[in-house]
Amino acid sequence: MEQITTLAKERTPFLFVISYDKSKIFVKPLHKLPDNIFFKIDKYRNYPKIPIKKSYYLKKYPIDFKSYKSELDRVIEEIKSGNTYLLNLTFKTPIETNLSLKEIFLYAKAKYKLYFKDKFICFSPEKFIEIEGNTISTYPMKGTIGAHIPNAKEKILSNSKEMAEHIMIVDLMRNDLGMVARDVKVERFRYIDKIKAGEKELLQVSSKITAKLKKNWRDNLGEILQKILPAGSITGTPKRKTVEIIETIEDYERDFYTGVFGVFDGENLYSAVMIRFIEEKESKLYYKSGGGITIDSEAISEYNELVDKIYLPL
């Protein structure tokens, strides 16, 4: 975090990648970026566009429903005990494909993409924060439905469980921004984005929250990130206690999954949450995915969302 602040003070453009628990932080000036790291963040990217030139397949081997429900039930018990109100429950799924990590990255259509040293890739639809001028904005994304479902937009926006989940995350992110900035406002509430999910299309619900930073925010950028990480949309509320529960329930390390990555261009900052994430371990590929659990969650619906989020946006 100190290096992030130092580079921002110097107005040196850089890329940063921060793991979920903030124990691993990669920071490098853009002009010194290794040739095995590629990224796309808004208008910035450091690789050529390459259209897909080969047929591909994706096989996924998700956790069975019975085992999933057992873990979900543990979360529900924590909610009933008043320890959490919303918890983002995630799993690691083995996958098989004829594409390499680099090929998936190059072919993938996504707003935010990262290829990191042939260790992992993400093709994320979700912004984390952006800072332009003295305005900091965040865009929590909560609520997913298949675009093919009749009246999908109306159904997702009128669903009481999805509404409650989204309100809780918006409130959490308002509080997070309030720790580092003033004049916090919800500028847009529950708008719809359409996302390509392999052969399917998904509708996802987001909101936009803004606040005003002090003019010298670049002199404290590392501290700002330290205070608001991990991202509320991939933890839950209340954040600190929910993170503790996640550590006891999830049986794998998230590592860089659900962390954040971003670019500082010398003046402004743009970043994304590392979801839609594939990593390679011992020559095997694993896809990490999940969703928010509340007291109103239906096990089969949450399970289907977990599986639907395992896709290649090619």
C-alpha positions in Angstrom: 0.0 0.0 0.0 2.9 2.3 0.7 4.2 1.8 -2.9 0.8 2.6 -4.2 0.8 5.9 -2.3 4.4 6.7 -3.4 3.6 6.2 -7.1 0.4 8.2 -6.9 2.2 11.0 -5.2 4.7 11.0 -8.0 1.9 10.9 -10.6 3.5 7.8 -12.0 1.0 5.6 -14.0 0.9 2.1 -12.5 -1.1 -1.2 -12.3 -2.1 -2.7 -9.0 -3.5 -6.2 -8.1 -4.6 -6.9 -4.6 -5.7 -10.3 -3.2 -9.0 -10.7 -1.3 -7.4 -10.6 2.1 -4.8 -7.9 1.1 -1.9 -10.3 2.0 -0.6 -10.2 -1.6 -0.2 -6.9 -3.4 1.4 -6.4 -6.8 2.2 -2.9 -7.9 4.3 -1.9 -10.9 4.7 1.3 -13.0 3.1 0.7 -16.5 6.4 1.4 -18.2 8.0 -1.5 -16.2 5.1 -3.9 -16.5 6.3 -7.5 -17.2 5.4 -9.0 -20.6 3.4 -11.7 -18.9 0.8 -9.4 -17.5 -2.1 -8.0 -19.6 -5.0 -5.9 -18.6 -8.1 -4.1 -19.9 -9.7 -1.4 -17.7 -12.1 1.0 -19.3 -10.2 2.7 -22.1 -6.8 1.3 -21.0 -5.3 -2.0 -22.3 -1.8 -3.2 -23.2 -2.5 -6.0 -25.7 -3.9 -6.2 -29.3 -7.5 -7.3 -29.9 -7.6 -10.8 -31.2 -10.9 -12.4 -32.5 -11.5 -16.0 -31.6 -10.2 -18.3 -34.3 -10.9 -21.8 -33.0 -13.8 -23.8 -31.7 -13.7 -24.5 -28.0 -15.5 -26.4 -25.3 -16.0 -25.8 -21.6 -16.8 -28.7 -19.2 -17.6 -27.8 -15.5 -17.7 -30.1 -12.5 -19.5 -28.1 -9.8 -20.1 -29.1 -6.2 -23.2 -31.4 -6.0 -26.4 -29.7 -4.8 -26.6 -31.7 -1.6 -23.2 -30.5 -0.5 -23.9 -27.0 -1.6 -27.1 -26.9 0.4 -25.3 -28.1 3.5 -22.9 -25.1 3.3 -25.8 -22.7 2.5 -27.7 -24.0 5.5 -24.7 -23.1 7.7 -24.9 -19.5 6.4 -28.6 -19.4 7.1 -28.0 -20.4 10.7 -25.5 -17.6 11.0 -28.1 -15.2 9.7 -30.8 -16.5 12.0 -28.3 -16.0 14.9 -27.9 -12.4 13.9 -24.2 -12.7 13.0 -24.7 -11.6 9.4 -27.5 -10.4 7.2 -25.9 -11.0 3.8 -22.9 -13.3 3.0 -21.3 -13.9 -0.4 -20.8 -17.7 -0.5 -18.3 -18.9 -3.1 -16.9 -22.2 -4.3 -14.0 -23.5 -6.5 -15.1 -25.6 -9.5 -12.8 -27.8 -11.6 -13.2 -27.1 -15.3 -11.8 -28.4 -18.5 -11.3 -26.6 -21.8 -9.1 -26.8 -24.9 -8.1 -23.1 -24.5 -5.2 -21.9 -22.5 -5.5 -19.1 -19.9 -4.0 -16.7 -22.3 -6.3 -17.6 -25.2 -9.4 -17.3 -22.9 -8.1 -13.8 -21.9 -7.5 -12.6 -25.4 -10.8 -13.9 -26.8 -13.0 -12.9 -23.8 -15.4 -10.0 -24.2 -15.5 -8.1 -20.9 -15.3 -4.6 -19.6 -12.4 -5.5 -17.2 -9.9 -8.2 -17.9 -6.6 -9.3 -16.3 -4.1 -12.0 -17.3 -1.5 -12.5 -14.6 1.6 -14.5 -15.3 -0.3 -17.6 -16.6 -1.4 -18.1 -13.0 -5.0 -16.7 -13.3 -7.3 -14.6 -15.4 -10.5 -12.7 -14.7 -13.0 -11.2 -17.1 -15.1 -9.1 -14.7 -18.3 -7.1 -15.3 -18.0 -5.3 -12.0 -16.3 -2.0 -11.3 -14.8 -1.5 -7.8 -14.0 2.2 -7.5 -13.0 4.9 -9.9 -11.7 8.3 -8.9 -11.9 11.2 -11.4 -10.9 14.6 -10.2 -11.9 14.5 -6.5 -15.0 12.3 -7.0 -14.8 8.7 -5.9 -17.5 6.3 -7.3 -18.4 2.7 -6.7 -20.8 0.4 -8.5 -21.9 -2.5 -6.3 -23.4 -5.3 -8.4 -26.0 -7.6 -6.7 -28.7 -9.6 -8.5 -28.5 -11.9 -11.4 -31.1 -13.5 -13.8 -31.0 -15.2 -17.1 -31.9 -12.7 -19.9 -33.9 -15.5 -21.7 -36.5 -15.7 -18.8 -39.8 -14.0 -19.8 -40.0 -10.5 -18.2 -36.6 -11.1 -16.7 -36.0 -7.4 -16.0 -39.3 -6.9 -14.2 -38.8 -10.2 -12.3 -35.3 -9.3 -11.0 -36.3 -5.8 -10.0 -39.5 -6.8 -8.2 -38.0 -9.8 -6.4 -38.0 -9.0 -2.7 -35.0 -11.1 -1.8 -32.9 -9.5 -4.5 -34.1 -6.0 -3.5 -33.2 -6.7 0.2 -29.7 -8.0 -0.9 -29.1 -5.0 -3.1 -30.2 -2.5 -0.5 -27.8 -4.0 2.1 -24.8 -3.8 -0.2 -25.6 -0.3 -1.2 -25.8 0.7 2.4 -22.5 -1.1 3.2 -20.8 0.7 0.3 -22.2 4.0 1.3 -20.6 3.4 4.8 -17.3 2.4 3.2 -17.1 5.5 1.1 -18.1 7.6 4.2 -14.9 6.4 5.9 -12.7 8.1 3.3 -14.8 10.8 1.7 -17.8 13.2 2.3 -21.1 14.0 0.6 -21.9 10.4 -0.1 -24.8 10.0 -2.6 -26.6 7.2 -4.4 -26.7 8.6 -7.9 -28.3 5.6 -9.6 -30.2 2.8 -7.8 -30.7 -0.7 -9.3 -30.0 -0.3 -13.0 -29.6 -3.2 -15.4 -26.5 -4.4 -17.3 -26.7 -7.2 -19.9 -23.7 -9.5 -19.8 -22.7 -12.2 -22.3 -22.2 -15.5 -20.3 -21.1 -18.0 -22.9 -24.1 -19.1 -24.8 -26.4 -17.3 -22.4 -27.0 -13.7 -21.5 -27.4 -12.5 -17.9 -29.0 -9.4 -16.5 -27.2 -8.0 -13.5 -28.3 -5.2 -11.2 -26.0 -2.4 -10.1 -26.1 0.9 -8.4 -23.8 3.9 -8.5 -22.6 5.7 -5.3 -20.4 8.8 -5.3 -18.6 10.9 -2.7 -16.0 13.7 -2.6 -12.4 13.1 -1.6 -10.0 15.7 -0.3 -7.9 17.3 -3.1 -4.7 15.6 -1.8 -6.2 12.0 -2.1 -3.3 10.9 -4.2 -1.0 11.4 -1.2 -3.1 8.9 0.7 -4.3 6.4 -2.0 -2.8 3.3 -0.3 -4.6 4.2 3.0 -7.9 4.8 1.1 -7.7 1.3 -0.5 -6.7 -0.3 2.8 -9.8 1.1 4.6 -12.4 0.1 2.0 -11.1 -3.4 1.1 -12.2 -6.1 0.8 -15.1 -5.0 -1.5 -18.5 -5.1 0.2 -20.2 -6.8 -2.8 -18.1 -10.0 -2.4 -18.1 -10.2 1.4 -21.4 -9.1 3.0 -22.7 -7.1 5.9 -21.7 -6.4 8.6 -18.4 -6.7 6.8 -16.0 -7.6 9.6 -18.1 -10.3 11.1 -19.1 -11.7 7.8 -15.5 -12.0 6.7 -14.9 -14.1 9.8 -17.8 -16.4 9.0 -16.6 -16.8 5.4 -13.2 -18.0 6.7 -14.9 -20.7 8.7 -17.4 -21.9 6.0 -15.5 -21.7 2.7 -13.1 -24.7 2.5 -10.6 -23.1 0.1 -8.5 -20.0 -0.2 -10.0 -17.2 -2.4 -6.5 -15.8 -2.9 -6.7 -13.2 -5.7 -10.3 -14.2 -6.5 -12.7 -11.4 -5.2 -9.7 -9.1 -4.8 -9.3 -6.0 -6.9 -7.1 -4.7 -9.7 -6.8 -1.3 -11.3 -4.8 1.3 -13.1 -3.7 4.8 -12.0 -3.1 6.9 -15.1 -1.2 9.7 -13.5 -4.3 11.6 -12.5 -7.3 9.3 -12.0 -7.9 5.7 -10.9 -10.0 3.0 -12.4 -10.5 -0.5 -10.9 -12.6 -3.7 -10.9 -13.5 -6.5 -8.6 -11.9 -9.8 -9.6 -14.9 -12.0 -10.3 -15.4 -14.4 -13.3 -12.1 -15.9 -12.3 -10.1 -18.9 -13.5 -6.8 -20.0 -11.9 -4.3 -22.7 -12.8 -3.0 -25.0 -10.1 -0.8 -28.0 -10.8 -1.8 -28.0 -14.5 -5.5 -28.0 -13.6 -8.0 -25.2 -14.1 -10.4 -24.0 -11.4 -13.2 -21.5 -11.8 -14.3 -19.6 -8.7 -17.8 -18.3 -8.4 -20.6 -17.6 -5.9 -23.5 -15.4 -4.9 -25.1 -13.4 -2.0 -27.1 -15.4 0.6 -29.8 -13.8 2.7 -32.5 -15.2 4.9 -34.8 -15.4 1.9 -32.4 -17.4 -0.3 -33.7 -20.5 -2.0 -31.1 -23.2 -2.2 -31.8 -24.4 -5.8 -31.9 -20.8 -7.1 -28.6 -19.9 -5.5 -27.1 -23.1 -6.7 -28.2 -22.5 -10.3 -26.7 -18.9 -10.1 -23.4 -20.4 -8.9 -23.3 -22.7 -11.9 -24.5 -20.1 -14.4 -21.6 -17.9 -13.5 -19.2 -20.5 -14.7 -18.8 -19.5 -18.4 -16.4 -18.1 -21.0 -17.7 -14.8 -22.5 -16.3 -15.6 -26.0 
